[in-house]
Every structure is written in structure tokens, then in C-alpha cells.
């Protein structure tokens, strides 16, 4: 902070030698990380390894780092997600598949710096979903977050499939529709920003069958759809061609009900697994883009049947698209079936600036911190603002497992930061977990100063990690990694953790 008398340090560039330019120094102005994205879906599972290049925004040494280049190093084969029963995924087979992919890529878990494992769709509902994704996160590398949830998948698919980039480049409204085996996810992007997401239980593999058309699995939503059609489909019995066509037609109709104006019929409302898009109309959208496994059939790139109604669903969606008016125009994604896994590997990591405060690097990494966000204007009423934020989550005091996200406005001088620090200290005095670390994220580059006041002036006994330049909000969860590089930049992943029946945090 150059507008205060507070002591501060500058990195000694001269120590690097006269021939070295700042932009050439990896760990100071740029990073290269190896990342993995693993998608365990209702129908398929696969992974992608990428190399990410992060560079500092702007010329100031306090600038945050952003991903500027992404290179895919390896794409695994696509495996049909293996099941032991209607309620259990075959953990051993998933493990073997992932470990084989690492060998084929010539990589070891120790080589991987960041990334995400995401479990999606109907696979998320299986009894052993959580231990599977936690195993994958633990095995896969140094700082791999475990994520689950329909809205998060919608977000990743929108980024990984190219819808966000299209919207940002053209300044248009794009609706990304990610059709998988168990769910369809919708992401509305305006001017490059994902403004809303939603999901419904419509997918190609809600009823699965073998080459002889013998039914091998029926998900709950599949039973709902079959009953709505008045058909009888049972495990171990044959499904007819008419039943498959009727099922695919009904699902296409439900998708277009969502596309045009949102769920109005009782059946569509029953199949929603998130709240619908708000104040949405197709007339407000400039482009449609499809991703997910069924998108390969929508764009007629794959006619292979994989024991589900994917080809039929893709065909009927394609026919319905032809009947739409010219606007919105259908656009092709940069990634179809691989959109979510690419998004998980390439778009989950953020990195702080170099003005973070780390009292004890040994407590990092830390996973699954629940974000509580407070906006402060001038350092006044800090206690009241944080207490109000805690009440939103039915909390009466600050507890372990939380990350305090502060949005600061006004004149950020020493006097203001001292008031903010004193308010945080007052809140912490009523905390039952007096020894648990304090994790703080800020939207401006004053984390080092704030952390220093808390630890060194107010002498808080607990460890403090304060990081800047991270975009988080209510309902987010974050993982915070160990410091990287010369300037100790901290990687952060923002995610959702929504395992059925297991409240996160």
C-alpha cells in the first residue's frame, strides 16, 4: 500500500540478473500448470489433461493472474460408466480406467498441479457417488477439487463447449444446452457472463438396454417418463422400438418446452432438479449451442447406439430445431461430449495476486470452505455486516469450515483497514472454534495489509490466510491450494458440493 506509512517489501528483480526480463520469469509474471478434468457422468466417464498458462493482469505487481492459454495434452477414451446395480457405481472399474489414462498420457499424479473431478447427472444420486469422487480427487494430483452439482456442471459445460467465448466475442445472448445421460443442463450467457443455470431430468440413458434390447437399468426419472406415456418397461424385459421412439419424442418435447419458455406442463415441472431460468424467453436468445453426449447426435456427428435412446433423441431434437424460426441460429460447440470435462480441467482454477497474507503455509491446501460474503463501504459497521451474512446461513457465530469473502469500497487507507480488522476480531471472539484458521478472500489487493494487522497488531492466535483477487459469492465453496512460484501466488478453485443427502460444509 503506497498511500500509507506501513512497511512493505518489493521483490528484488536485480537478483535475477541484468539479462532477465520480468515477463520471462516463470513464477513471477507467469505460471505453467498441468491440469486434469475428470467427468464421471450418468452415461459416460472420461478425462482430459491440459497445460494452462497463467499471466499477471496489467503491469502492477499486485495484479491477479488469469489463464491466458490452454493446450490439451491428452484425451482419454470415453468409457460407459460402469454400474454394479441400480444404486452403485463400479468403483474398481472407474479406478482402473483413471489409472490407465494416466499411464497412457505418460503422467503421474505428482505431475498434476490443479483440476477438478466432477460427478454429474444420475451418477450423482448413486449411493457411492461421494467416495468415488473423493478417491479421484485424492489420487489425481496436488490440488484437485471434488465437485458435484447440476448448476456447476451447467457452468463448466458452457465454458468447455465454447458458448461463453462465443457470447463474449460477439456480445450476444447464448443458451447452452448440455444433454447427457441423466440430465440436461441449461446455461444462459449474456455478453460472456453466465447469468443463469438450470437442470432437468431428461437424458438419453434414463433407460439403458443391451444389444438384444433387454432393459438393464431404469432410473427414477425414466420410470416417470414411461408412466407418462402409458407404457410398461421392466428390468430384464425387452423394450420395443415404439417405446424407444415414444420416449425420445417425449423428451425432445420437454426440452423444447424448456427452450421456448420454461417448464409449464406438470411433467416438465416435476422433472426439474433445480429452479428454472427466470424471466426467460427464446426470443431473447441470439444463438443456441448444444453440448454433452447427445450433442454428437444432434449435430449428426455420431450415429452409434450405446444401449440408450441417444441417437433417437438427437434426431428428434434436430427435427425440432429445423422448425424454429431462423433466429436464434444454431451454432456448433468447440467440444461436444467432452465439454464438461474440458471445463473441469481448464476453467476451475483462479489465482490470487501476490499481496496475499500467509501466516502458516503448512495449513494449505484446504478443501470445501463455505463462502460467506459481506460488503463493506468504509470500515464502519463491520460487525453488523458480518453478523447479517452469518444469519443468511442460519449461523449465530463464526465457525470452522468458513471462508469470509469481503467486498471493500471507499478509501482503503490504514485507518479503514484497521477498523475492518477490529470488526473481524470482534466476530472471532464469539467463535466456538478459537483455534481454527481464518480464511479471508478480498476483491481488492489489500490482503497482505489486512492479514498483517490481524496477526501482528491485533495478535490473533489463530493462523490467517488472506488472499486477494478471487471472485466468489454466496452459495460458493472454495478450495485453497499451497503457494506457488517466486511471489507465492495462491491457487483457488470455486465449486459446488451437492451430494444428495449430504449437506456441504
Buried (B, 14 or more C-beta within 10 A) or exposed (E): BEEEEBEEEEBEEEEBEEEEEBEEBEEBBBBEBBBBBBBBBBBBBBBBBBBBBBBBBEEEBBBBBBBEEBEBBBBBEBBBBBBEEBEBBBBEBBBEBBEEBBEEBEBEBEBBBBBBBBBBBBBBBBEBBBEBBBBBBEBBBBBBBBBBBBBBBBBBBBBBBBBBBBBBEBEBBBBBBBBBBBBBBBBBBBEBEBBBBBBBBBBBBBBBBEEEBEBEBBBEBBEBBBEBBEBEBEEEEEBEEEBBBBBBBBBBBBBBBBBBBBBEEEBBEEBBBBEBBEEBEBEEBBBBBBBBBBBBBBBEEBEEBBBBBBBBBBBBBBEBBEEBEEEBEBBBBBBBBBBBBBBBBBBBBBBBBBBBBBBEEEBBBBBBBBBBBBEBEBBBBBBEBBBEBBEEBEBEEBBBBBBBBBBBEEEBBBEBBBBBBBBBBEBBEEBEBEEBBBBBBBBBBBBBBBBBBBBEEBEBEBBBBBBBBBEBEEEBBBBBBBBBBBBBBBBBBBBBBBBEEEEBE
